[in-house]
Structure formats: C-alpha cells, structure tokens
Amino acid sequence: MPANEQTPQTFEEALKMIEQIVAEVEEGKIGLDESVEKYESCMKLIRFCQDKLNQAEKRIEIIEKTAQAEQTNSVTEEKTPD
C-alpha cells in the first residue's frame, strides 16, 4: 500500500477500505497509473482479509477440538465407576 494509506487493524476496516477503492475506480475519474496503484492496494487488503479469515478458521477448529475433548472426557468420567 502506498505510504499515505493506513494499515487496517481489523477485517472490517480492510473490507471498508476495499469497498472505498472499488467505488473510486468504478467512478472512472482516475487515470491508469492511479488505477494500478489502487489495484495493488486492494490486493494487499484482500491478502490481509484472507489471513484474518484463516486465523479465525484455525481458532474455531481449536475451539471445536477442545469442546469435543471436554465432552469426551465428561462422558468417560460419567461411565467410570468410583
């Protein structure tokens, strides 16, 4: 991203930035060079969003595995006589 653009902190911020770039390009009021710069910025933002989605997916997988393990332990404890 060009130096004058801020780096998003969240998925939602990045998505909003992508939407703004798309709107600017769709207006057709910018030249070819600026369009290419906007495209480059957009691609970096898309990668940022993909990384955030991958991180969220991994967290969800860990949460599910932990919940399944806890459920299995709970069932095993219920079946084990004292």
ABEGO torsion letter per residue (X at the ends): XBAABBBBABAAAAAAAAAAAAAAAAAGABBAAAAAAAAAAAAAAAAAAAAAAAAAAAAAAAAAAAAAAAAAAAAAAAABBX
